[in-house]
Amino acid sequence: MKVGIISFAHMHAYSYAHALKRIAGVELAGIADDNEERGRKYADVFGTVYVGNYEELLKLDIDAVVVTSENAKHREHVVAAAKAGKHVLCEKPLATTVKDGQEMIDACRENGVLLQTAFPVRFHPAVIRAKQLIGEGKIGRVLAIKGTNHGQNPGGWFVDPALSGGGAVFDHTVHVVDLMRWFMSSEVKEVYAEADNLISDTPIDDCGILSLEFENGVFATLDCSWSRNKTFPTWGDVTMEIVGTAGTISLDAFNQKINLYSDEKGHKYQYWGDDMDEGLVADFIGSVRSGKKEAFITGEDGLRAVEVALAAYQAAEQHAPVMIRS
């Protein structure tokens, strides 16, 4: 099976490429990037060819592409891949508008190719176990969820709304909202949010708090801030407290680590745990190989998370809750 990568703009492209190289029978057949220096660099790193623009990549004899371009370019790249008959794994957030996201979904469906949204946290063993416990009723009926997704300000195109679609609220809402939806098989009904630029000098939202109401009556909160400074030992986190009528689940998806305290090096964080990105890529490859009609994490899953993030911005601007669905 041959796979190409469209753009190394997003840092996740690096780990996805490593994952592709570790799967038996998979060839990373080419890299397209509108930044030639970056594209050639990673083509050398991963022992493949730099083919320039994505149109040339899609002409190659490949089965699928991984789209890790800037958020605002996802629609263009995914639609083109679909029309070329290539299956697609697209980085989150799926799109910067609902309209673009729906066009991507429609294009892939019309051309008979898979569209999988890159939500790798679903493949963490602790997350999978939490899903099982909730499904088995071990904590009774879920009442409320408190989530966090903190990180560092990535800089670069991430702080340019024309390319990113938004700041911390857009970047970090989608992961945890996807998990909440997946755990409960319920959609977000209403969103209230506060968002601001309080931490960095970049004029874009770097912190936010969301309050969510789900169709099943569950209330949830999410801290989705770029609140980690440069010397913080960990880049970010994904945590959840899931409160039920018969128990509580505490989840920390990045706690498989060693903390090193040294006079010479200060506080260092060494992650030794499970590779969520590898699980994501392996699942996508497996779905393509087996001829599945629908990906495990669909384009619709990606779009529902985008809807929540966009509603959060609207709520923060209006200082009032926003209804997504009645």
Contacts in CASP RR format, 6 or more apart in sequence:
PFRMAT RR
TARGET T0000
AUTHOR 0000-0000-0000
METHOD contacts of the structure
MODEL  1
MKVGIISFAHMHAYSYAHALKRIAGVELAGIADDNEERGRKYADVFGTVY
VGNYEELLKLDIDAVVVTSENAKHREHVVAAAKAGKHVLCEKPLATTVKD
GQEMIDACRENGVLLQTAFPVRFHPAVIRAKQLIGEGKIGRVLAIKGTNH
GQNPGGWFVDPALSGGGAVFDHTVHVVDLMRWFMSSEVKEVYAEADNLIS
DTPIDDCGILSLEFENGVFATLDCSWSRNKTFPTWGDVTMEIVGTAGTIS
LDAFNQKINLYSDEKGHKYQYWGDDMDEGLVADFIGSVRSGKKEAFITGE
DGLRAVEVALAAYQAAEQHAPVMIRS
1 25 0 8 1.000
1 26 0 8 1.000
1 27 0 8 1.000
1 63 0 8 1.000
1 64 0 8 1.000
1 285 0 8 1.000
1 288 0 8 1.000
1 289 0 8 1.000
2 26 0 8 1.000
2 27 0 8 1.000
2 29 0 8 1.000
2 60 0 8 1.000
2 61 0 8 1.000
2 62 0 8 1.000
2 63 0 8 1.000
2 64 0 8 1.000
3 20 0 8 1.000
3 26 0 8 1.000
3 27 0 8 1.000
3 28 0 8 1.000
3 29 0 8 1.000
3 62 0 8 1.000
3 63 0 8 1.000
3 64 0 8 1.000
3 65 0 8 1.000
3 66 0 8 1.000
3 285 0 8 1.000
4 28 0 8 1.000
4 29 0 8 1.000
4 30 0 8 1.000
4 31 0 8 1.000
4 32 0 8 1.000
4 57 0 8 1.000
4 60 0 8 1.000
4 62 0 8 1.000
4 64 0 8 1.000
4 65 0 8 1.000
4 66 0 8 1.000
5 13 0 8 1.000
5 16 0 8 1.000
5 17 0 8 1.000
5 28 0 8 1.000
5 30 0 8 1.000
5 31 0 8 1.000
5 32 0 8 1.000
5 65 0 8 1.000
5 66 0 8 1.000
5 68 0 8 1.000
6 32 0 8 1.000
6 33 0 8 1.000
6 54 0 8 1.000
6 57 0 8 1.000
6 65 0 8 1.000
6 66 0 8 1.000
6 67 0 8 1.000
6 68 0 8 1.000
6 69 0 8 1.000
6 77 0 8 1.000
6 81 0 8 1.000
7 13 0 8 1.000
7 32 0 8 1.000
7 33 0 8 1.000
7 34 0 8 1.000
7 35 0 8 1.000
7 54 0 8 1.000
7 67 0 8 1.000
7 68 0 8 1.000
7 69 0 8 1.000
7 70 0 8 1.000
7 73 0 8 1.000
7 77 0 8 1.000
8 14 0 8 1.000
8 31 0 8 1.000
8 33 0 8 1.000
8 35 0 8 1.000
8 38 0 8 1.000
8 39 0 8 1.000
8 42 0 8 1.000
8 68 0 8 1.000
9 33 0 8 1.000
9 35 0 8 1.000
9 38 0 8 1.000
9 68 0 8 1.000
9 69 0 8 1.000
9 70 0 8 1.000
9 73 0 8 1.000
9 157 0 8 1.000
10 68 0 8 1.000
10 69 0 8 1.000
10 70 0 8 1.000
10 91 0 8 1.000
11 154 0 8 1.000
12 68 0 8 1.000
12 91 0 8 1.000
12 118 0 8 1.000
12 277 0 8 1.000
13 42 0 8 1.000
13 66 0 8 1.000
13 68 0 8 1.000
13 91 0 8 1.000
14 42 0 8 1.000
15 275 0 8 1.000
15 277 0 8 1.000
15 278 0 8 1.000
16 66 0 8 1.000
16 68 0 8 1.000
16 89 0 8 1.000
16 118 0 8 1.000
16 277 0 8 1.000
16 280 0 8 1.000
16 281 0 8 1.000
17 28 0 8 1.000
17 42 0 8 1.000
17 45 0 8 1.000
17 46 0 8 1.000
17 66 0 8 1.000
18 46 0 8 1.000
18 277 0 8 1.000
18 278 0 8 1.000
19 275 0 8 1.000
19 277 0 8 1.000
19 278 0 8 1.000
19 279 0 8 1.000
19 280 0 8 1.000
19 281 0 8 1.000
19 282 0 8 1.000
20 26 0 8 1.000
20 28 0 8 1.000
20 66 0 8 1.000
20 281 0 8 1.000
20 285 0 8 1.000
21 28 0 8 1.000
21 46 0 8 1.000
22 278 0 8 1.000
23 281 0 8 1.000
23 282 0 8 1.000
23 285 0 8 1.000
26 285 0 8 1.000
28 46 0 8 1.000
28 47 0 8 1.000
28 48 0 8 1.000
29 48 0 8 1.000
29 49 0 8 1.000
29 60 0 8 1.000
29 61 0 8 1.000
29 62 0 8 1.000
30 43 0 8 1.000
30 48 0 8 1.000
30 49 0 8 1.000
30 50 0 8 1.000
30 51 0 8 1.000
30 57 0 8 1.000
30 60 0 8 1.000
30 62 0 8 1.000
31 39 0 8 1.000
31 42 0 8 1.000
31 43 0 8 1.000
31 46 0 8 1.000
31 48 0 8 1.000
31 49 0 8 1.000
31 50 0 8 1.000
31 51 0 8 1.000
31 57 0 8 1.000
32 39 0 8 1.000
32 50 0 8 1.000
32 51 0 8 1.000
32 52 0 8 1.000
32 53 0 8 1.000
32 54 0 8 1.000
32 56 0 8 1.000
32 57 0 8 1.000
33 39 0 8 1.000
33 42 0 8 1.000
33 50 0 8 1.000
33 52 0 8 1.000
34 52 0 8 1.000
34 53 0 8 1.000
36 50 0 8 1.000
36 52 0 8 1.000
39 50 0 8 1.000
39 52 0 8 1.000
40 50 0 8 1.000
43 49 0 8 1.000
43 50 0 8 1.000
51 57 0 8 1.000
51 60 0 8 1.000
54 77 0 8 1.000
54 80 0 8 1.000
54 81 0 8 1.000
55 80 0 8 1.000
57 65 0 8 1.000
58 65 0 8 1.000
58 80 0 8 1.000
58 81 0 8 1.000
58 84 0 8 1.000
58 86 0 8 1.000
59 84 0 8 1.000
62 86 0 8 1.000
63 86 0 8 1.000
63 87 0 8 1.000
63 288 0 8 1.000
64 86 0 8 1.000
64 87 0 8 1.000
64 88 0 8 1.000
64 89 0 8 1.000
64 114 0 8 1.000
64 284 0 8 1.000
64 285 0 8 1.000
64 288 0 8 1.000
65 77 0 8 1.000
65 81 0 8 1.000
65 86 0 8 1.000
65 87 0 8 1.000
65 88 0 8 1.000
65 89 0 8 1.000
66 88 0 8 1.000
66 89 0 8 1.000
66 90 0 8 1.000
66 91 0 8 1.000
66 281 0 8 1.000
67 74 0 8 1.000
67 77 0 8 1.000
67 78 0 8 1.000
67 81 0 8 1.000
67 88 0 8 1.000
67 89 0 8 1.000
67 90 0 8 1.000
67 91 0 8 1.000
68 91 0 8 1.000
69 77 0 8 1.000
69 91 0 8 1.000
70 157 0 8 1.000
70 163 0 8 1.000
70 164 0 8 1.000
71 91 0 8 1.000
71 93 0 8 1.000
71 95 0 8 1.000
71 96 0 8 1.000
71 163 0 8 1.000
71 164 0 8 1.000
71 165 0 8 1.000
71 170 0 8 1.000
72 96 0 8 1.000
72 162 0 8 1.000
72 163 0 8 1.000
72 164 0 8 1.000
72 165 0 8 1.000
73 163 0 8 1.000
74 90 0 8 1.000
74 91 0 8 1.000
74 94 0 8 1.000
74 95 0 8 1.000
74 96 0 8 1.000
74 100 0 8 1.000
74 101 0 8 1.000
74 104 0 8 1.000
75 95 0 8 1.000
75 100 0 8 1.000
75 101 0 8 1.000
75 103 0 8 1.000
75 104 0 8 1.000
78 88 0 8 1.000
78 90 0 8 1.000
78 104 0 8 1.000
78 107 0 8 1.000
78 108 0 8 1.000
78 115 0 8 1.000
79 103 0 8 1.000
79 104 0 8 1.000
79 107 0 8 1.000
81 88 0 8 1.000
81 113 0 8 1.000
82 88 0 8 1.000
82 104 0 8 1.000
82 107 0 8 1.000
82 108 0 8 1.000
82 110 0 8 1.000
82 111 0 8 1.000
82 112 0 8 1.000
82 113 0 8 1.000
82 115 0 8 1.000
83 107 0 8 1.000
83 111 0 8 1.000
85 111 0 8 1.000
85 112 0 8 1.000
85 113 0 8 1.000
86 113 0 8 1.000
87 113 0 8 1.000
87 114 0 8 1.000
87 115 0 8 1.000
87 116 0 8 1.000
87 284 0 8 1.000
87 288 0 8 1.000
88 108 0 8 1.000
88 113 0 8 1.000
88 114 0 8 1.000
88 115 0 8 1.000
88 116 0 8 1.000
89 116 0 8 1.000
89 118 0 8 1.000
89 280 0 8 1.000
89 281 0 8 1.000
89 284 0 8 1.000
90 104 0 8 1.000
90 115 0 8 1.000
90 116 0 8 1.000
90 117 0 8 1.000
90 118 0 8 1.000
90 299 0 8 1.000
91 118 0 8 1.000
92 117 0 8 1.000
92 118 0 8 1.000
92 119 0 8 1.000
92 174 0 8 1.000
92 175 0 8 1.000
92 178 0 8 1.000
92 302 0 8 1.000
92 305 0 8 1.000
93 170 0 8 1.000
93 171 0 8 1.000
93 174 0 8 1.000
93 302 0 8 1.000
93 305 0 8 1.000
93 306 0 8 1.000
93 309 0 8 1.000
94 101 0 8 1.000
94 104 0 8 1.000
94 117 0 8 1.000
94 299 0 8 1.000
94 302 0 8 1.000
94 303 0 8 1.000
94 305 0 8 1.000
94 306 0 8 1.000
95 101 0 8 1.000
95 104 0 8 1.000
95 303 0 8 1.000
95 306 0 8 1.000
96 164 0 8 1.000
96 165 0 8 1.000
96 166 0 8 1.000
96 170 0 8 1.000
96 306 0 8 1.000
97 306 0 8 1.000
97 310 0 8 1.000
98 303 0 8 1.000
98 306 0 8 1.000
98 307 0 8 1.000
98 310 0 8 1.000
101 299 0 8 1.000
101 303 0 8 1.000
101 306 0 8 1.000
102 303 0 8 1.000
104 115 0 8 1.000
104 299 0 8 1.000
105 115 0 8 1.000
105 298 0 8 1.000
105 299 0 8 1.000
105 300 0 8 1.000
105 303 0 8 1.000
108 114 0 8 1.000
108 115 0 8 1.000
108 299 0 8 1.000
109 115 0 8 1.000
114 284 0 8 1.000
114 287 0 8 1.000
114 288 0 8 1.000
114 292 0 8 1.000
114 294 0 8 1.000
114 295 0 8 1.000
115 295 0 8 1.000
115 298 0 8 1.000
115 299 0 8 1.000
116 283 0 8 1.000
116 284 0 8 1.000
116 287 0 8 1.000
116 295 0 8 1.000
116 296 0 8 1.000
116 297 0 8 1.000
116 298 0 8 1.000
116 299 0 8 1.000
117 178 0 8 1.000
117 295 0 8 1.000
117 297 0 8 1.000
117 298 0 8 1.000
117 299 0 8 1.000
117 301 0 8 1.000
117 302 0 8 1.000
117 305 0 8 1.000
118 280 0 8 1.000
118 297 0 8 1.000
119 174 0 8 1.000
119 175 0 8 1.000
119 178 0 8 1.000
119 179 0 8 1.000
119 280 0 8 1.000
119 297 0 8 1.000
119 301 0 8 1.000
119 302 0 8 1.000
119 305 0 8 1.000
120 276 0 8 1.000
120 277 0 8 1.000
120 279 0 8 1.000
120 280 0 8 1.000
121 127 0 8 1.000
121 175 0 8 1.000
121 178 0 8 1.000
121 179 0 8 1.000
121 238 0 8 1.000
121 253 0 8 1.000
121 276 0 8 1.000
122 128 0 8 1.000
122 178 0 8 1.000
122 179 0 8 1.000
122 182 0 8 1.000
122 276 0 8 1.000
122 280 0 8 1.000
122 296 0 8 1.000
122 297 0 8 1.000
123 274 0 8 1.000
123 276 0 8 1.000
123 278 0 8 1.000
123 279 0 8 1.000
123 280 0 8 1.000
123 283 0 8 1.000
124 253 0 8 1.000
124 274 0 8 1.000
124 276 0 8 1.000
125 274 0 8 1.000
126 251 0 8 1.000
126 252 0 8 1.000
126 253 0 8 1.000
126 255 0 8 1.000
127 179 0 8 1.000
127 251 0 8 1.000
127 253 0 8 1.000
130 183 0 8 1.000
130 240 0 8 1.000
130 242 0 8 1.000
130 249 0 8 1.000
130 251 0 8 1.000
131 182 0 8 1.000
131 183 0 8 1.000
133 139 0 8 1.000
133 249 0 8 1.000
134 142 0 8 1.000
134 183 0 8 1.000
134 184 0 8 1.000
134 242 0 8 1.000
134 249 0 8 1.000
137 246 0 8 1.000
138 246 0 8 1.000
138 247 0 8 1.000
139 242 0 8 1.000
139 243 0 8 1.000
139 244 0 8 1.000
139 245 0 8 1.000
139 246 0 8 1.000
139 247 0 8 1.000
139 248 0 8 1.000
139 249 0 8 1.000
140 244 0 8 1.000
140 245 0 8 1.000
140 246 0 8 1.000
140 247 0 8 1.000
141 244 0 8 1.000
141 245 0 8 1.000
141 246 0 8 1.000
142 183 0 8 1.000
142 184 0 8 1.000
142 216 0 8 1.000
142 218 0 8 1.000
142 242 0 8 1.000
142 243 0 8 1.000
142 244 0 8 1.000
143 218 0 8 1.000
143 219 0 8 1.000
143 243 0 8 1.000
143 244 0 8 1.000
143 245 0 8 1.000
144 218 0 8 1.000
144 219 0 8 1.000
144 220 0 8 1.000
144 243 0 8 1.000
144 244 0 8 1.000
145 180 0 8 1.000
145 183 0 8 1.000
145 218 0 8 1.000
145 219 0 8 1.000
145 220 0 8 1.000
145 221 0 8 1.000
145 240 0 8 1.000
145 241 0 8 1.000
145 242 0 8 1.000
145 243 0 8 1.000
146 220 0 8 1.000
146 221 0 8 1.000
146 240 0 8 1.000
146 241 0 8 1.000
146 243 0 8 1.000
147 176 0 8 1.000
147 220 0 8 1.000
147 221 0 8 1.000
147 222 0 8 1.000
147 223 0 8 1.000
147 239 0 8 1.000
147 240 0 8 1.000
147 241 0 8 1.000
148 176 0 8 1.000
148 222 0 8 1.000
148 223 0 8 1.000
148 224 0 8 1.000
148 237 0 8 1.000
148 238 0 8 1.000
148 239 0 8 1.000
148 240 0 8 1.000
149 172 0 8 1.000
149 173 0 8 1.000
149 175 0 8 1.000
149 176 0 8 1.000
149 222 0 8 1.000
149 223 0 8 1.000
149 224 0 8 1.000
149 236 0 8 1.000
149 237 0 8 1.000
149 238 0 8 1.000
150 172 0 8 1.000
150 223 0 8 1.000
150 225 0 8 1.000
150 226 0 8 1.000
150 227 0 8 1.000
150 228 0 8 1.000
150 236 0 8 1.000
150 237 0 8 1.000
151 168 0 8 1.000
151 172 0 8 1.000
151 225 0 8 1.000
151 226 0 8 1.000
151 227 0 8 1.000
151 228 0 8 1.000
151 235 0 8 1.000
151 236 0 8 1.000
151 237 0 8 1.000
152 226 0 8 1.000
152 228 0 8 1.000
152 229 0 8 1.000
152 230 0 8 1.000
152 232 0 8 1.000
152 235 0 8 1.000
152 236 0 8 1.000
153 159 0 8 1.000
153 168 0 8 1.000
153 199 0 8 1.000
153 200 0 8 1.000
153 202 0 8 1.000
153 206 0 8 1.000
153 226 0 8 1.000
154 171 0 8 1.000
154 226 0 8 1.000
155 202 0 8 1.000
157 163 0 8 1.000
157 164 0 8 1.000
158 164 0 8 1.000
158 167 0 8 1.000
158 171 0 8 1.000
159 167 0 8 1.000
159 202 0 8 1.000
159 204 0 8 1.000
161 167 0 8 1.000
161 204 0 8 1.000
164 170 0 8 1.000
164 171 0 8 1.000
166 204 0 8 1.000
166 205 0 8 1.000
166 313 0 8 1.000
167 204 0 8 1.000
167 205 0 8 1.000
167 206 0 8 1.000
167 226 0 8 1.000
168 195 0 8 1.000
168 205 0 8 1.000
168 206 0 8 1.000
168 207 0 8 1.000
168 208 0 8 1.000
168 224 0 8 1.000
168 225 0 8 1.000
168 226 0 8 1.000
169 193 0 8 1.000
169 195 0 8 1.000
169 205 0 8 1.000
169 208 0 8 1.000
169 210 0 8 1.000
169 224 0 8 1.000
169 309 0 8 1.000
169 312 0 8 1.000
169 313 0 8 1.000
169 316 0 8 1.000
170 309 0 8 1.000
170 310 0 8 1.000
170 313 0 8 1.000
171 224 0 8 1.000
171 226 0 8 1.000
172 224 0 8 1.000
172 225 0 8 1.000
172 226 0 8 1.000
173 210 0 8 1.000
173 222 0 8 1.000
173 224 0 8 1.000
173 305 0 8 1.000
173 308 0 8 1.000
173 309 0 8 1.000
173 312 0 8 1.000
174 302 0 8 1.000
174 305 0 8 1.000
174 306 0 8 1.000
174 308 0 8 1.000
174 309 0 8 1.000
175 238 0 8 1.000
175 305 0 8 1.000
176 222 0 8 1.000
176 224 0 8 1.000
176 238 0 8 1.000
176 240 0 8 1.000
177 188 0 8 1.000
177 212 0 8 1.000
177 222 0 8 1.000
177 304 0 8 1.000
177 305 0 8 1.000
177 308 0 8 1.000
177 309 0 8 1.000
178 297 0 8 1.000
178 301 0 8 1.000
178 302 0 8 1.000
178 304 0 8 1.000
178 305 0 8 1.000
179 238 0 8 1.000
179 240 0 8 1.000
180 188 0 8 1.000
180 212 0 8 1.000
180 214 0 8 1.000
180 220 0 8 1.000
180 240 0 8 1.000
181 187 0 8 1.000
181 188 0 8 1.000
181 301 0 8 1.000
181 304 0 8 1.000
181 305 0 8 1.000
182 301 0 8 1.000
183 242 0 8 1.000
184 214 0 8 1.000
184 216 0 8 1.000
184 218 0 8 1.000
186 214 0 8 1.000
186 215 0 8 1.000
186 216 0 8 1.000
186 217 0 8 1.000
186 218 0 8 1.000
187 214 0 8 1.000
187 215 0 8 1.000
187 304 0 8 1.000
187 324 0 8 1.000
187 325 0 8 1.000
188 212 0 8 1.000
188 213 0 8 1.000
188 214 0 8 1.000
188 215 0 8 1.000
188 304 0 8 1.000
188 307 0 8 1.000
188 308 0 8 1.000
188 311 0 8 1.000
188 324 0 8 1.000
189 213 0 8 1.000
189 214 0 8 1.000
189 215 0 8 1.000
189 217 0 8 1.000
189 323 0 8 1.000
189 324 0 8 1.000
189 325 0 8 1.000
189 326 0 8 1.000
190 212 0 8 1.000
190 213 0 8 1.000
190 321 0 8 1.000
190 322 0 8 1.000
190 323 0 8 1.000
190 324 0 8 1.000
191 210 0 8 1.000
191 211 0 8 1.000
191 212 0 8 1.000
191 213 0 8 1.000
191 308 0 8 1.000
191 311 0 8 1.000
191 312 0 8 1.000
191 315 0 8 1.000
191 321 0 8 1.000
191 322 0 8 1.000
191 324 0 8 1.000
192 210 0 8 1.000
192 211 0 8 1.000
192 315 0 8 1.000
192 320 0 8 1.000
192 321 0 8 1.000
192 322 0 8 1.000
193 208 0 8 1.000
193 209 0 8 1.000
193 210 0 8 1.000
193 211 0 8 1.000
193 311 0 8 1.000
193 312 0 8 1.000
193 313 0 8 1.000
193 315 0 8 1.000
193 316 0 8 1.000
194 208 0 8 1.000
194 209 0 8 1.000
194 316 0 8 1.000
195 205 0 8 1.000
195 207 0 8 1.000
195 208 0 8 1.000
195 209 0 8 1.000
195 312 0 8 1.000
195 313 0 8 1.000
195 316 0 8 1.000
196 205 0 8 1.000
196 206 0 8 1.000
196 207 0 8 1.000
196 208 0 8 1.000
197 203 0 8 1.000
197 204 0 8 1.000
197 205 0 8 1.000
197 206 0 8 1.000
197 207 0 8 1.000
198 206 0 8 1.000
198 207 0 8 1.000
199 206 0 8 1.000
199 207 0 8 1.000
199 225 0 8 1.000
199 226 0 8 1.000
199 227 0 8 1.000
200 206 0 8 1.000
200 226 0 8 1.000
205 313 0 8 1.000
205 316 0 8 1.000
206 225 0 8 1.000
206 226 0 8 1.000
206 227 0 8 1.000
207 225 0 8 1.000
207 226 0 8 1.000
207 227 0 8 1.000
208 223 0 8 1.000
208 224 0 8 1.000
208 225 0 8 1.000
208 312 0 8 1.000
208 316 0 8 1.000
209 221 0 8 1.000
209 222 0 8 1.000
209 223 0 8 1.000
209 224 0 8 1.000
210 221 0 8 1.000
210 222 0 8 1.000
210 224 0 8 1.000
210 308 0 8 1.000
210 312 0 8 1.000
211 219 0 8 1.000
211 220 0 8 1.000
211 221 0 8 1.000
212 219 0 8 1.000
212 220 0 8 1.000
212 221 0 8 1.000
212 222 0 8 1.000
212 308 0 8 1.000
213 219 0 8 1.000
213 220 0 8 1.000
214 220 0 8 1.000
215 325 0 8 1.000
228 234 0 8 1.000
228 235 0 8 1.000
228 236 0 8 1.000
233 259 0 8 1.000
233 267 0 8 1.000
233 268 0 8 1.000
233 269 0 8 1.000
234 254 0 8 1.000
234 257 0 8 1.000
234 269 0 8 1.000
236 254 0 8 1.000
237 252 0 8 1.000
237 253 0 8 1.000
237 254 0 8 1.000
238 251 0 8 1.000
238 252 0 8 1.000
238 253 0 8 1.000
238 254 0 8 1.000
239 250 0 8 1.000
239 251 0 8 1.000
239 252 0 8 1.000
239 253 0 8 1.000
240 249 0 8 1.000
240 250 0 8 1.000
240 251 0 8 1.000
241 248 0 8 1.000
241 249 0 8 1.000
241 250 0 8 1.000
241 251 0 8 1.000
242 248 0 8 1.000
242 249 0 8 1.000
242 251 0 8 1.000
253 276 0 8 1.000
254 271 0 8 1.000
256 271 0 8 1.000
256 272 0 8 1.000
256 273 0 8 1.000
256 274 0 8 1.000
257 269 0 8 1.000
257 270 0 8 1.000
257 271 0 8 1.000
257 272 0 8 1.000
257 273 0 8 1.000
258 269 0 8 1.000
258 270 0 8 1.000
258 272 0 8 1.000
259 267 0 8 1.000
259 268 0 8 1.000
259 269 0 8 1.000
259 270 0 8 1.000
260 266 0 8 1.000
260 267 0 8 1.000
260 268 0 8 1.000
260 269 0 8 1.000
260 270 0 8 1.000
261 267 0 8 1.000
261 268 0 8 1.000
262 268 0 8 1.000
283 296 0 8 1.000
284 295 0 8 1.000
286 292 0 8 1.000
287 295 0 8 1.000
287 296 0 8 1.000
307 324 0 8 1.000
308 324 0 8 1.000
311 322 0 8 1.000
311 324 0 8 1.000
312 322 0 8 1.000
314 322 0 8 1.000
315 321 0 8 1.000
315 322 0 8 1.000
END
